[in-house]
Amino acid sequence: MLLRVTMGLALAETLLLAGVLTAWADRVAGGRLLAAFLVGIAVWISGNELPNWLGPEVEMLSLRVLATAPLSAAVFFHFCVVFCRAPLRRGWITAAYVLGGVAVLASQLLSPAHFVDHPDVGRLAVAEPAAVIASLSWVVLGLGGVGVLLRTLMRPPIDGRGPARGQVAAVTASCLWGLVCLGGYAIALMRWPVYPFPLLAFPLYPLMLVYGILRYGVFVANAWAGKALVWTLLLASGIAIVGLMPLVLPFESRWLSGLAVAAGCLALNGPVRRFVQRLIYPGGEVSAQDLGRWRETLQAADSLDRLGAEASALLSRRLGTPVTVTVEAEADAVEGAEESAEEGADRALPSADRPALTMHREGVTWTPRWTAWEAAPPGQRHVAELFATVLADAALRVGQAQQAAARERDRQVQARLAELGALAATVAHDIRNPLNIIGMAVAMAPTETRQEVGAQVARIAHLTSDLLDYAKPWRLQRERVELRSLIEGVIRRQPGARLSAAWPSEAWVESIDPRRLEQALINLVENARGASAAGCEIDVELDARPAAGPGGALLRLHVCDDGAGVPEELRERLFEPFASRSPGGTGLGLAIVARIAEAHGGRASLTVRPPWTTCFTLELPR
């Protein structure tokens, strides 16, 4: 009777854990495969117990069910390969399923076992000689899976992308525990005069297997395990007190026994909970050495991204469970949200069951935001809070260092621009005088000669003007502008350009330098007219979302043509000076466009907008 209850409990528990794994499959590599393996264990338990539950008339069905064990072993091998990210070819997995399928088919065609009575187990399946194929197949597949686990345990992946060492050790230990439990069937089959007590521990096998993995992947699993262990220890303490009462009292009293159990459980409740927390969450206290080591490690970070990665590694290692740590400034959060909305990319957000710590900048201070920490015990939460104070100091230092570096870069850029502007002014002055002399010298020359010299002189003058404009420092004259009227003015002076149908009747934008914006559009339109005889189309996107940061909503202007396109070798340096020299161009047009966009706090880029072959986009804050 005790074994019937034990195996029934193991069956229910296995199916429940399979459902939990299916719900959390995205938290564990190979989670669905492990859930399928647990279902296979449930099928195997049902095959063994059906004759004991329903009688001898279902024995043939039980044999058919038991014959599926090799396929479950193949699933286990597949799970071990995926879970450990073992460098095995896919052919090994295919061979495992072929072996398992052949063994199942052979077992279905032959009679692999028969049932006999056993005083302790009840109806017991005894293998026939025909079961050699099935038995060898699942033994080979099981040993193959354990071999993959042991290899990963001894030689973890160098790139660190595999599972945590503790996870692999837990899965390996659970497999050994399962073998010990199955030793109970060996005792029964050998007819030893010993009760098959190892089978009583079988319900712990799927529990150890699943918790050993979720311990490092789902934080709330630790809370469940902690509560279960606390109640188990308190229950064991109560049973021990009941057993000791006859040795203490000279008479039997249920009231006194109940009172002693209640008092003992109340007295032990606090110590037991603290013991369980230290067991499941080791390292709940922080020393001065810990704080110093954290500061020293985080001090080496030179960017917020690297700081977040270092902090994630430190806190995850300390708490024994993966913790996502993100360090983001206010502007970074806005930019990340816009990028996610525009491109539809799924950002790797922390799971609702995995703890996350986000350090967010508000003015000059950094504040922590906590996600999914409800299941954390007080000790671990205290560790995380102390760690957040150290991380805030490190983030402040990194932010100040980045601001100082940015100011130094700006100073150097302005110094180089001033130097380049002075040089360009000198060169332009020295060039214009010879150009005037050349123009006067050919005044009496033939018409073709004067036209050719005039064209080349104008080209050099244009290059000189662009060089001066690009090199000299200049300030934007910002004002409120009606965008459609400005674009229509450009189109009137640039034949071949046209507005798209997406333009609204009015489009007001704030804080734009109309002269510089017009200059950028003229450069882009002239570039498009040189690439396509059909001219170009100017399209607009007005982002109507409310301002969420310093840049606010966005304005995008697209100048698209149907020309030959931009050569691949030019795409990376297209906006650099003299990178593109179109016929009749100076090589500075696109560089000036990029500088105008950057001066407004935006950017210029080459984008893809079918059916056009080439599109240049000006992205500016509104």
Secondary structure, DSSP 8 states (H G I E B T S, - for coil): -HHHHHHHHHHHHHHHHHHHHHHTGGGSTTHHHHHHHHHHHHHHHHHHHHHHHH-GGGHHHHHHHHTTHHHHHHHHHHHHHHHHT----HHHHHHHHHHHHHHHHHHHHS--EEEEEETTTEEEEEE-GGGHHHHHHHHHHHHHHHHHHHHHHHS--TTS-S--HHHHHHHHHHHHHHHHHHHHHHHHHTT-SS--GGGGGTTHHHHHHHHHHHTTT-HHHHHHHHHHHHHHHHHHHHHHHHHHHHHH-SS--HHHHHHHHHHHHHHHHHHHHHHHHHHHS------HHHHHHHHHHHHT--SHHHHHHHHHHHHHHHHTS--EEEEE-HHHHHHHHHHHHHH--------TTS-EEEEEEETTEEEEEEES-TTS-HHHHHHHHHHHHHHHHHHHHHHHHHHHHHHHHHHHHHHHHHHHHHHHHHHHHHHHHHHHHHHHHTTTS-HHHHHHHHHHHHHHHHHHHHHHHHHS------EEEEHHHHHHHHHHHSTTEEE-TT--S--EEEEE-HHHHHHHHHHHHHHHHHH-TT-EEEEEEE--S---SSS-SEEEEEEEE-SS---GGGGGGTTSTTS---TT--S-HHHHHHHHHHHTT-EEEEE--TT-SEEEEEEEE-
